[in-house]
Amino acid sequence: MNESFDVAVCIGRFQLYHHGQAAVLRRALDLAPRVVVVIGSAHQARTPRNPFTWGERAEMIRLSLTPAEAARVQFAPVRDYYDETRWAAAVREAVAASGADRSTRVALVGHRKDATSEYLAGFPDWRLVDIGHQGDLHAKALRAALFTTDHLPAALAAIAGQVPPTTVEFLRAWAELPCFAPLREEWRALARERALWDTAPYPPVFVTVDAVVRKAGHVLLIRRGRAPGRGLLALPGGFLEQRETVYQSALRELEEETGLRLLPSTMQAALRAVRVFDHPDRSQRGRVITHAHLFDLGDGPLPEVRGSDDASEATWVPVTDVASLEAQFHDDHFSILQAMVGG
């Protein structure tokens, strides 16, 4: 390739950083004097799918570079929007914040291997540099090796040939953090749940409901009492039962998890919207389609609530505080709140 570029962009989740991603970064460093590494799924709570903060992932990458290479690399965290147009706009904003403008020659470095790489098509004005197949490397399988065994040295040995040596050393230290054991247990709980569907003829698609209840500038939230997402903030909700409409299910889950029970006529009058959230990656459980019901109860005193059933706690949170709590939310519930009530 004889083209020259001002900036090369690499986009990934890097959960966790392996040789395939390192190959992308090496190609980017060859192509341009400056490299922007866009780190997706930023600002999320720790989960088995997103065990590392964006800062930890940046450090994993930085450790694999020489000081001269690291000086040429900038890291840009971008949250999950579950909306390809908004997400692509956020990536562009992050790259622009690094100093790029309309005249900047940008190379987008990556590999279009399957449907998970379709995001690369969202930047037609950037020159896509496809580095080709780099071997059978999958971050999910590496995370499985890390979380499946109780013997950390064995887990690190199993992945050592697929990640930079500096990643192995990073993981050795990271596993000493108090978050590691709960993440490992949650991984196993999810694995047990998925095993129940192993004999199904097709991958399951689950239907759920969520209740977004707004009153007097507050929104009603719970803390989850069990995996997945134990201890995380969430909207009251759950699975649709066989003989329910989604509306009936939303009211049932709301009462079961928070104790909030108002007259049927009050709830019907308060219903403002129902929106479907169906991004394929929105839930750790797999393919889960939820119907979020927005209820606006107006002004006045906040009704008493209590956590029960699947919720360890129920509480009214000021809408203006929601943004500061982003890293404590389960799955895409922060995005649902942003879409339906703002804050």
Secondary structure, 3 states (H helix, E strand, C coil): CCCCCCEEEEEECCCCCCHHHHHHHHHHHHHCCEEEEEECCCCCCCCCCCCCCHHHHHHHHHHCCCHHHHCCEEEEECCCCCCHHHHHHHHHHHHHHCCCCCCCCEEEEECCCCHHHHHHHHCCCCEEEECCCCCCCCHHHHHHHHHHCCCHHHHHHHHHHHCCHHHHHHHHHHCCCCCHHHHHHHHHHHHHHHHCCCCCCCCCEEEEEEEEEEECCEEEEEEECCCCCCCCEECCEEECCCCCCHHHHHHHHHHHHHCCCCCHHHHHHHEEEEEEECCCCCECCEEEEEEEEEEECCCCCCCCCCCCCCEEEEEEEEHHHHHHHHHHECCCHHHHHHHHCCC
